[in-house]
Amino acid sequence: MVHASRFIVLAVTKVGDSSVVVHTLSPEWGRRSFITGASGKSSFALLQPLSLLEAEVVENPRSDLWRLRALCTDEPLQALRSDIRKNSMTMFMSEVLYRTLREGEGGGSLFDWCRHSILTLNALESDFSNYHLRFLLELTGQLGFSAGLEDLAPFAGEYYGVLKELLQRDFASSLLLPLSGEQRSSVAALLLDYIGYHIESQLEIRSLGVLRELFR
């Protein structure tokens, strides 16, 4: 059986010389991994973190690892790929989703929210240094444990005031909150601790260090 669907790429694992396992988020299956052929720069260009794709799924009755074929771009995301700061932020966001969601989780409304978040970052022309913080705060709501100030207080430490500002501001003004790179990194780390506490898993997000250097 063959199904057509939309996908968000979370991560890619190379298998042999001409195949990869693509870890994806989709409306129908939530987080799920598929195998597909990949060779050359054009193939891997389609499979960058948070790429928005359309593809066909070919079921395999003998395996849970189904195949993706006829991959094509759903949205080109040119601004994300041409800006090193935005591209690094997509690496962070995709790694968070990859580490947070379990197989089968995250279909439907979470997929729609993720897609909207990606397109919003792509469209922003400036003042997006705090975007990953807003992403983490909104993600807690999508996961079912929306972060309020009282909930975050045990994790906040000296950043209680910063969190209060972020939570009280609307989307646009929260992006304008003046923060240093160290402050952003520390707030992101404590939000990851909060998420990890609720999903009962320690989140070690290596790409956070890249953002710390880029958004000083």
C-alpha positions as CSV (number, residue, x, y, z in Angstrom):
1,M,0.0,0.0,0.0
2,V,1.2,3.5,-0.9
3,H,0.3,6.7,1.0
4,A,1.1,10.3,0.1
5,S,1.9,12.6,3.0
6,R,3.8,15.7,4.3
7,F,6.9,15.4,6.5
8,I,9.2,17.4,8.6
9,V,12.8,16.1,8.8
10,L,14.1,15.7,12.3
11,A,17.3,13.8,11.7
12,V,19.0,11.5,9.2
13,T,21.1,8.3,9.8
14,K,23.2,7.0,7.0
15,V,22.8,3.3,6.1
16,G,25.3,1.9,3.6
17,D,26.5,3.9,0.6
18,S,23.2,4.9,-0.9
19,S,20.5,4.7,1.7
20,V,19.5,6.7,4.8
21,V,17.0,6.4,7.6
22,V,15.0,9.6,7.8
23,H,13.5,10.4,11.2
24,T,10.4,12.5,10.5
25,L,7.3,14.1,11.9
26,S,4.1,13.7,9.9
27,P,0.3,14.3,10.5
28,E,-0.5,10.6,10.1
29,W,2.3,8.8,12.0
30,G,3.7,11.5,14.3
31,R,7.4,10.8,14.8
32,R,8.4,7.8,12.6
33,S,11.5,6.6,10.8
34,F,11.6,5.6,7.2
35,I,14.3,4.4,4.8
36,T,15.0,6.0,1.5
37,G,17.7,6.2,-1.2
38,A,20.0,9.1,-1.0
39,S,23.1,9.9,-3.1
40,G,24.7,13.2,-4.2
41,K,24.3,16.7,-2.9
42,S,20.7,17.2,-4.2
43,S,19.4,14.2,-2.2
44,F,21.0,15.4,1.0
45,A,19.9,19.0,0.4
46,L,16.3,17.7,0.7
47,L,17.0,16.1,4.0
48,Q,18.4,19.0,6.1
49,P,17.0,19.6,9.6
50,L,13.4,20.8,9.6
51,S,13.0,20.5,5.8
52,L,9.3,20.4,4.7
53,L,8.7,17.6,2.3
54,E,6.1,15.8,0.4
55,A,6.7,12.1,-0.3
56,E,5.1,8.7,-0.8
57,V,5.2,6.0,1.9
58,V,5.5,2.4,0.7
59,E,4.4,0.0,3.4
60,N,6.4,-3.1,4.0
61,P,4.5,-6.0,5.6
62,R,7.7,-7.6,6.7
63,S,9.1,-4.7,8.5
64,D,8.2,-1.6,10.5
65,L,10.8,0.4,8.6
66,W,8.7,1.5,5.6
67,R,10.2,3.2,2.6
68,L,9.9,6.9,1.4
69,R,10.0,7.6,-2.3
70,A,9.3,10.5,-4.7
71,L,10.6,13.0,-2.2
72,C,10.1,16.7,-3.1
73,T,10.2,20.0,-1.4
74,D,6.9,21.2,0.1
75,E,8.3,24.6,1.0
76,P,11.8,25.8,-0.2
77,L,12.8,27.6,3.1
78,Q,15.5,29.6,1.3
79,A,15.9,32.1,4.1
80,L,16.6,29.4,6.6
81,R,19.3,27.8,4.4
82,S,21.0,31.1,3.4
83,D,21.4,32.5,6.9
84,I,23.8,30.7,9.2
85,R,22.0,31.9,12.3
86,K,18.6,30.6,11.2
87,N,20.1,27.4,9.9
88,S,21.8,26.8,13.3
89,M,18.5,27.5,15.0
90,T,16.8,24.9,12.9
91,M,19.5,22.4,14.0
92,F,18.6,23.2,17.6
93,M,14.9,23.0,17.1
94,S,15.1,19.7,15.1
95,E,17.4,18.2,17.8
96,V,15.0,19.1,20.5
97,L,12.1,17.5,18.7
98,Y,14.1,14.4,17.9
99,R,15.2,14.0,21.5
100,T,11.8,14.8,23.0
101,L,9.3,12.9,20.9
102,R,9.0,9.2,21.0
103,E,8.0,7.0,18.1
104,G,4.3,7.5,17.3
105,E,4.1,10.8,19.2
106,G,3.4,14.2,17.7
107,G,0.9,13.8,14.8
108,G,-2.0,16.1,14.0
109,S,-1.9,19.5,15.8
110,L,1.8,19.2,16.9
111,F,2.8,18.7,13.2
112,D,0.8,21.8,12.2
113,W,2.3,23.8,15.0
114,C,5.9,22.7,14.1
115,R,5.3,23.5,10.4
116,H,3.9,26.9,11.4
117,S,7.0,27.5,13.6
118,I,9.4,26.7,10.8
119,L,7.6,28.9,8.3
120,T,7.5,31.8,10.8
121,L,11.3,31.6,11.4
122,N,11.8,31.4,7.7
123,A,9.8,34.6,7.2
124,L,11.3,36.7,10.0
125,E,13.8,39.2,8.6
126,S,15.3,40.4,11.8
127,D,15.1,40.2,15.6
128,F,14.9,36.4,15.9
129,S,17.7,35.9,18.4
130,N,15.1,34.8,21.1
131,Y,13.0,32.7,18.7
132,H,14.3,29.3,20.1
133,L,13.2,30.4,23.6
134,R,9.7,31.1,22.4
135,F,9.8,27.8,20.5
136,L,10.6,25.9,23.7
137,L,7.9,27.7,25.7
138,E,5.3,27.0,23.1
139,L,6.5,23.4,22.8
140,T,5.7,22.7,26.5
141,G,2.0,23.5,25.7
142,Q,2.0,21.3,22.7
143,L,3.4,18.4,24.8
144,G,0.7,18.9,27.4
145,F,2.5,20.6,30.3
146,S,2.3,24.3,29.4
147,A,5.0,26.2,31.3
148,G,3.6,28.9,33.6
149,L,5.8,31.0,35.9
150,E,5.0,29.0,39.0
151,D,5.8,25.7,37.1
152,L,9.2,27.1,36.0
153,A,10.2,28.7,39.3
154,P,12.0,25.6,40.6
155,F,14.1,25.6,37.5
156,A,14.6,29.3,37.1
157,G,17.3,30.3,39.5
158,E,18.6,33.8,38.7
159,Y,16.6,33.9,35.5
160,Y,13.1,34.1,37.1
161,G,12.8,37.7,36.0
162,V,13.7,36.9,32.4
163,L,11.2,34.1,32.3
164,K,8.5,36.4,33.7
165,E,9.2,38.9,30.9
166,L,9.1,36.2,28.2
167,L,5.8,34.8,29.5
168,Q,4.1,38.1,29.9
169,R,5.0,39.5,26.5
170,D,3.2,38.7,23.3
171,F,5.1,36.9,20.5
172,A,6.5,39.9,18.7
173,S,7.6,41.8,21.8
174,S,9.2,38.6,23.4
175,L,11.5,38.5,20.4
176,L,12.6,42.0,21.2
177,L,13.6,41.3,24.8
178,P,17.3,42.3,25.1
179,L,19.3,39.3,26.3
180,S,23.0,38.4,26.1
181,G,24.1,35.2,24.5
182,E,24.9,33.7,27.9
183,Q,21.4,34.6,29.2
184,R,19.7,33.0,26.2
185,S,21.8,29.9,26.5
186,S,21.0,29.6,30.3
187,V,17.3,30.2,29.8
188,A,17.2,27.6,27.0
189,A,19.1,25.1,29.2
190,L,16.6,25.5,32.1
191,L,13.6,25.2,29.7
192,L,15.2,21.9,28.5
193,D,15.6,20.8,32.1
194,Y,11.9,21.5,32.6
195,I,10.9,19.6,29.5
196,G,13.2,16.7,30.5
197,Y,11.7,16.6,33.9
198,H,8.2,16.1,32.4
199,I,9.2,13.5,29.8
200,E,11.5,11.7,32.4
201,S,14.5,12.0,30.2
202,Q,17.6,14.2,30.4
203,L,17.9,16.3,27.2
204,E,21.5,16.9,26.1
205,I,21.2,19.2,23.1
206,R,24.6,19.6,21.6
207,S,23.5,22.3,19.1
208,L,22.8,24.7,22.0
209,G,26.5,25.5,22.2
210,V,26.5,26.7,18.6
211,L,23.6,29.1,19.3
212,R,25.5,30.4,22.3
213,E,28.4,31.4,20.1
214,L,26.3,32.8,17.2
215,F,24.0,34.9,19.3
216,R,26.4,36.6,21.8
